[in-house]
Amino acid sequence: MITKKKKFVFGMKKDRQLDGDKMNLDFAKRVEAEGGKGSAIAACMQCGTCSGGCTNIDVMDMSPRTLILMIQRGEWEKVLQSNTLWMCSSCYICTSRCPRGVRPSDVIEAVKAIAIEEGIKNDSTKFNQIFVDLVQKRGILFEPELMQRFGGLQAMIDQAPLGIQLVLRGKMSPFPEKIKNPQQFSQALDKARKKHENND
């Protein structure tokens, strides 16, 4: 009697998408459209190299490897609600080490943009939106204003000792500054917006 040999899957669980035939590519396509076609989500073989080199994995609820797997499965809610999106420091270690050319850092940045578009509300999305608004306002960040809008007067009081030290060491200006050529900056922003709209 001839017995059929079991497929060797490197110790992986059976529910992982080894051949791509079980992938739900709807979410993956949206992520790729938002973050560039070079993210290569479908190429991930779940080796875990990205997670092994991640410097912030101890504060993440989902490793970069698992995040890519959830995107492959099309599990939107789990991905969009994950704190991994906001704990990533964009150091690109995961991207530089991937043997299949997957770009987890770019994927995370793309999903962050989607999360904001979907109306995900948390401290990180609030901080990101305020940060962008202030940079668009004058072309350069004024940290005290960021702190006031994000955490209110109490946050400014709590951070005042650190702020004073930064000002005394020349690391932060005590007054709002503006870039030298605001018109050129506005043109660059408009160009970026149009490019994003065309990609959509």
C-alpha positions as CSV (number, residue, x, y, z in Angstrom):
1,M,0.0,0.0,0.0
2,I,1.4,3.4,-1.1
3,T,0.9,6.2,1.4
4,K,0.9,9.8,0.2
5,K,3.7,11.9,1.7
6,K,2.8,14.9,3.7
7,K,3.8,18.2,2.3
8,F,6.8,19.6,4.2
9,V,5.9,23.1,5.4
10,F,8.9,24.0,7.6
11,G,6.9,23.6,10.8
12,M,4.3,26.2,9.9
13,K,0.7,25.9,10.9
14,K,-1.6,24.7,8.1
15,D,-3.7,27.9,8.0
16,R,-0.9,30.1,6.7
17,Q,-0.9,31.1,3.1
18,L,2.1,29.3,1.7
19,D,1.0,29.1,-1.9
20,G,-1.1,32.3,-2.2
21,D,-4.3,30.4,-3.1
22,K,-5.9,31.2,0.2
23,M,-4.9,34.9,0.3
24,N,-7.6,37.6,0.4
25,L,-5.9,40.2,-1.8
26,D,-8.5,43.0,-1.5
27,F,-6.8,44.6,1.5
28,A,-3.3,43.9,0.2
29,K,-4.1,45.7,-3.0
30,R,-5.4,48.7,-1.1
31,V,-2.2,48.7,1.0
32,E,0.0,48.5,-2.1
33,A,-1.9,51.3,-3.8
34,E,-1.4,53.5,-0.7
35,G,2.3,52.6,0.0
36,G,3.7,51.7,-3.4
37,K,3.7,48.6,-5.5
38,G,7.2,47.6,-4.3
39,S,5.9,46.5,-0.8
40,A,5.6,42.8,-2.2
41,I,3.0,41.7,0.4
42,A,2.2,38.5,-1.5
43,A,5.9,37.5,-1.5
44,C,6.0,37.0,2.3
45,M,6.8,33.4,3.3
46,Q,6.4,34.0,7.0
47,C,10.1,33.3,7.9
48,G,10.0,35.8,10.8
49,T,13.3,37.6,9.9
50,C,11.5,41.0,10.1
51,S,10.2,40.3,13.6
52,G,13.6,38.9,14.8
53,G,15.3,42.2,14.0
54,C,12.5,44.6,15.1
55,T,13.7,47.0,17.8
56,N,10.2,47.8,19.2
57,I,8.6,44.3,19.1
58,D,8.4,44.2,22.9
59,V,5.8,47.0,22.9
60,M,3.8,45.7,19.9
61,D,0.6,43.7,20.2
62,M,1.4,42.2,16.7
63,S,4.8,41.4,15.2
64,P,5.6,42.7,11.7
65,R,5.4,39.1,10.5
66,T,1.9,38.7,11.9
67,L,0.8,42.0,10.6
68,I,1.8,41.0,7.0
69,L,0.0,37.7,7.6
70,M,-3.2,39.5,8.7
71,I,-3.0,41.7,5.6
72,Q,-2.7,38.6,3.4
73,R,-5.8,37.1,5.1
74,G,-7.7,40.4,4.6
75,E,-8.4,40.8,8.4
76,W,-8.9,44.5,8.3
77,E,-10.1,45.2,11.8
78,K,-7.2,43.4,13.5
79,V,-4.7,45.3,11.4
80,L,-6.2,48.7,11.7
81,Q,-6.7,48.4,15.4
82,S,-3.2,47.1,16.1
83,N,-0.8,49.3,18.1
84,T,2.0,48.0,15.9
85,L,1.2,50.7,13.4
86,W,2.0,53.4,15.9
87,M,4.9,51.6,17.7
88,C,6.9,51.2,14.5
89,S,9.9,53.7,14.5
90,S,10.5,53.3,10.8
91,C,14.0,52.2,11.3
92,Y,13.7,49.9,8.2
93,I,15.7,47.0,9.8
94,C,12.9,44.7,8.8
95,T,12.9,45.9,5.2
96,S,16.6,45.7,4.8
97,R,16.8,42.1,6.1
98,C,13.8,40.5,4.3
99,P,15.0,37.7,2.0
100,R,12.0,38.1,-0.3
101,G,12.0,41.8,-0.8
102,V,8.9,42.5,1.3
103,R,9.0,46.1,2.7
104,P,7.2,45.9,6.1
105,S,8.1,49.5,7.0
106,D,6.4,50.8,3.8
107,V,3.4,48.5,4.5
108,I,3.0,49.9,8.0
109,E,3.2,53.5,6.8
110,A,0.5,52.7,4.2
111,V,-1.8,51.1,6.7
112,K,-1.4,54.0,9.0
113,A,-2.7,56.3,6.3
114,I,-5.6,53.9,5.7
115,A,-6.4,53.8,9.4
116,I,-6.6,57.6,9.5
117,E,-8.8,57.7,6.4
118,E,-11.0,55.0,8.0
119,G,-11.5,57.3,11.0
120,I,-9.6,55.2,13.5
121,K,-9.4,57.3,16.7
122,N,-6.6,56.9,19.3
123,D,-3.8,59.1,20.7
124,S,-1.5,58.2,17.9
125,T,-3.8,59.2,15.1
126,K,-4.6,62.4,17.0
127,F,-0.9,63.2,17.4
128,N,-0.2,62.4,13.7
129,Q,-3.0,64.7,12.5
130,I,-1.9,67.6,14.7
131,F,1.7,67.1,13.6
132,V,0.7,67.3,9.9
133,D,-1.6,70.3,10.4
134,L,1.1,72.3,12.2
135,V,3.8,71.5,9.6
136,Q,1.4,72.5,6.8
137,K,0.6,75.7,8.7
138,R,4.1,77.2,8.7
139,G,6.4,74.6,7.2
140,I,8.2,73.8,10.4
141,L,7.1,72.3,13.7
142,F,6.7,74.4,16.8
143,E,6.9,71.9,19.6
144,P,5.1,73.9,22.4
145,E,2.1,74.3,20.1
146,L,2.1,70.6,19.3
147,M,2.1,69.8,23.0
148,Q,-0.7,72.3,23.8
149,R,-3.0,71.0,21.1
150,F,-2.3,67.4,21.9
151,G,-2.4,67.4,25.7
152,G,-3.7,70.8,26.7
153,L,-2.3,73.2,29.2
154,Q,-1.5,70.5,31.8
155,A,0.8,68.7,29.2
156,M,2.7,71.9,28.6
157,I,3.2,72.4,32.3
158,D,4.3,68.8,32.8
159,Q,6.8,69.1,29.9
160,A,8.1,72.6,30.8
161,P,11.3,71.5,32.5
162,L,12.3,69.5,29.5
163,G,11.3,72.3,27.2
164,I,13.5,74.8,29.1
165,Q,16.5,72.5,28.9
166,L,16.0,72.0,25.1
167,V,15.8,75.8,24.6
168,L,18.9,76.5,26.7
169,R,20.8,73.9,24.6
170,G,19.6,75.3,21.3
171,K,17.6,72.2,20.5
172,M,14.3,74.0,20.3
173,S,13.2,77.6,19.6
174,P,11.1,79.4,22.2
175,F,9.2,81.2,19.5
176,P,7.4,80.0,16.3
177,E,9.6,80.0,13.2
178,K,8.8,80.0,9.5
179,I,10.6,78.5,6.6
180,K,12.4,80.8,4.2
181,N,10.3,80.1,1.1
182,P,6.7,79.3,2.2
183,Q,5.4,79.6,-1.4
184,Q,7.8,76.8,-2.6
185,F,6.7,74.7,0.3
186,S,3.0,75.1,-0.5
187,Q,3.7,74.2,-4.1
188,A,5.5,71.0,-3.0
189,L,2.5,70.1,-0.7
190,D,0.0,70.7,-3.6
191,K,2.1,68.5,-5.9
192,A,2.2,65.7,-3.2
193,R,-1.6,66.0,-2.8
194,K,-2.3,65.7,-6.5
195,K,0.0,62.7,-6.8
196,H,-1.8,61.0,-4.0
197,E,-5.2,61.8,-5.6
198,N,-4.1,60.4,-8.9
199,N,-2.9,57.2,-7.3
200,D,-6.4,56.8,-5.8
